[in-house]
């Protein structure tokens, strides 16, 4: 059995880390982002972020990063273990170190995200202490500054109206109150009234007799996609009451994405039959697979 130790990552670990992450999922088109982001992770480590590597008999053979998303929420990402080090408790060793670090920063919960098709990742997450949390999928509406919908709804920019609807929506219940985090594009954190009001680039509420739907744009950015430099608009979560509200909401999203020059847009949806089929029914594409969010209770650590 290898001798394991865990320490903070260094820039000099780059070649070793890329060596066991360049072909993480050989049976899927999804490439691993670790070789592109590792150096940035190491350089940006600080009080609210820590990148760890695992050494097996003195050789770098694992990776895991922890990020504090709020005063009590930690996020774990990028867990990778070299094939030769698997099956000997390496993942638990790294996760225990990350959990201890997060608890020292004040976290009472740590979450992670695993692709639903990643059976090994799902099994490992459960084995090292994560419990089932929630699941989501991406809606992928086409940006169009001139998009319209034949409904009686009107669109207002109101964080108060959006927050009121969000807290009573079935989307809120399905997601446990989670939405995309403002700083970590692949992380989910508890959405609060303050975050909605201060972090969103734009809040969209859909109203008729009352508020029937809401979403918020967190950011837009340029990213290489399918060999092209494309602009993406990203929406933290979407919730709606019925098909008519969904039509108005998705038309508003398409217009908003078009207004910032986006080529693509993605919107976080709860993974429920209603939300996914409503999105498709009103003309949006959706991602092929859901993503699973798991969570570990850290309240007794520290």
N, C-alpha and C positions, 0 to 999 in steps of 0.2 A: 504494500500500500504506500502511495506517495506521502511525503511529509509536506503538509500544507501550511502556508502562512498568508495573511492578508495585509496589504499596506496601501497607502495612497499612491495613485498612478503618477508616473513621470513621463515627460516627453520622450525620453529614451526608450520607453516601452512600445513605441509606435510599431516598429517592425514585427515584434512578437505578437502584438494584438491583431494587426492586420493579417498576419499569417494564419490565425484560426478564425477570422471573421469574413474573409473574402468570399467564401462559398457556404454561408450559413444554411441556406435553404435551397439546395441544388435542384429540388423537384418543383420549385415555384419561381415565377418570374420576378417576384419581389426580391430585389437586391438588398444586401445589408448596408445600412447607413453608417455603421461604425467606422470603417476606414476613412470616410469623408469627414467625420465629426470628432474623432478621438482627440486630435491635437487641440481643437477648440475647447473641448470639455476640460482637458487638463489645464489649459491656460486660464480658464474662467472659474476654476474651483475657488471656493471661499467659504465664509461662515454658513451660507445657505445651500451649498453644493459640495459634494465630495465624490470623486471618482476613485474607485478601488480596483486593484488588480489582485488576483490570487497567484501565488507562486507555488509550484509543485516541484519539490526537490530543487528549489532555487531558480526554476525557469518559469517565466510568466505564462500562465495557462488559464486565466479567467479574468472576467471584467464585469463590473456592476457599478452603476452610478445612482446616488441618492440626491434628491432635490427637495428642499422645503418649499411648499407651495403657499402655505399660510402658517400662522403661529402653531397650529396643531396638526397640519396635514403634510405628510411626506409622500414623495413619489419615487418609485424605483424603476429604473430603465436600463436597457442595454445589457441584460444578463447573458453572458456567453461563457462557455467552458470548452477548452480544447478537447477533442475526442479522447486523447490519451488519459486525461484527468477525470473523465466522467465515471460515475458509478461508485465513487469513493467518498461521497459526502461533501464534494467541493462546493456545490451550489449552496448547501446549508451553511457552510463555513462563511461564505461571502455574505449571504443574507443576514446571518446573525450579526456580523460586524456592521452591516448597514443599519439594521434595526437598532442596535445599540447607539450608533452615531445619531440616528434620527431622534431617538428618545432623549438623548442628551441635549438636542436642540429644542425640545419641547413637544415633539410629535406624539400624539396619542393614536394615530392611525397611519399606516403606510399602504399605498395602493400601487398596483402595477397594471399594465395592459398587455394582453397576449392575443395574437391573431387566433380566431376560432379554429383555424385549420392546423395550428401548431400543437399537435398532440403532446410532443415532448415538453414544450414550454408550459402547457397547461398542467401536465402531471408534476413537473418539477415545482411549479408555483404552489400547488397544493401540498407537496411534500415538505416544503421549507417553511410553511406556516401561513400561507394565504388562504382565505376562505372566499367562496363565491360572492361577488358584489352585484354588478349589473352588466348589461351589454348594450352596444350601440352600433349604428350603421351610418354611413355617409350618404346623404342625398347630394346629387351632382347636377344641379340645375344649370342651364346654359345662360350665361350673362347676356342681357339684352336691354339696353337703356330705354327701349320703346315697348317693352312687354306690357300687356294689358290682361285684365281678367273681367269677365262679365258677372260681377257681383255687386251687391249694394254696400259692401264694406268700404270704409275709408281708412287711410293710413295716417297714423300720427307718430311723432317722435317723442315718446313719453316713457321714461324709465319707470315712473310710478305705475302707469297703466300696465306696462309689460310685467313688472314685478308682481302686481296683484294677480294678474292672470296666471303667471308661471307657478305661483305657490299653490294654486288650486287645480292645476292641470293634471291630467293623468300622465303626461310626460314627466312632470316633476316626481310623481310617485314611482314611475317605472325606473327612473335614473337615480333615485335616492337623493334628489336635489343637486346632482352633479352636472357640470357643463365644462366646456373647454377652458383650460387655464389661460390667462392672458400672456404669460411669458413662455410656457412650455407648450409647443404646438401639438404634441402627442400626449398631453396629460390632462386628466380631468380633476377638478376640484369643486368644492361646495360653492355654488353661486349664491352670493349675498346681494342685498339691495345696494350696498356700497360699491361692490365690484361692478355691478351692472351700470350704475350711474357714472362711475369714474373710469373704468377700463375699456368700455365699449367705444369704438369709433362712431357707431351709430346704433340706436335702438329703434326697432320697428314694432309698433303695436297695431293690430288690426281690430277695428271696431265697427259695430252695427248698433244694436241696442246697448250693448256693453262691449267689453274687450273679449274677443274670441280667438286671438292668436298673438304670438310674439316671437321675436328673434332678436339677435344683436350681432352686428359685424364687429369682430375683434380686431381684424387686421387685413391688410392686403400686401402682397409681397411678390417678388419675381423669383422664379425657381425653374431650373431646367427640368423639363418634363417630356419624355419620349423624344429626346434629342433636340428639343426646342426650348428657348427661353420664353416662358409664359408667365403671365401675371395671374395670381390666385387671390380670390376673396374668400375669407374664412368666417363662418358664423358659428357662434358658441353653442347654440342649441336652438331647436325650433319646437314650438308647441302650438296646437290648434284644436278647436272644438269639433269641427265637422268638415265635410268636403268643401263647402262654400268658403269657409274661412281659410282652408288650405290653399284653394285656388288664389285667393287674394294675397295670402302670405307669400306664396312662391313667385307670383308675379312681381311683388314688391322686392323680393330678394333678387330676382333677375334684373330688375331695373337698377337696384342699388349697386349690384356687382358691375353692371355695365357702366354706371356713372363714374366708377373709379378705374375704368379701363381694363377690367379683368377679362381674361380669356377663359378662365375656369373658376368655378365656385364649389365649395363643399360646405355642407351644413350637417351638424351632428343631430341624429335622430335616435330616439329610443328604439330598441329592437323589439317592436311589437308588430303583430300582423296588421293592426289598423294603421299605424304610422307609416310602415314601409309600403303597404298597398295604396294608401292615400297619396303618398308622394309620387308613386308610379302613375296612379290614376290621373293626377293633375299635370302630368307631362314631364316629370323629372326622372332622370336616370338615378340609380342607386348603386352603391358599391356591391361587389359580388358576395362578400362575406361579412358577417358581423365581427366586432371585436369585443373581447371579454375583459371586464375590469374586475380584479380581485383585490381583497384588502386584508390586512393583518392588524389586529388590535395590539397596540404598543403601550396601553395605559398602565400595565403592571411592570414595565421595564424601567430602568433608570435607578 
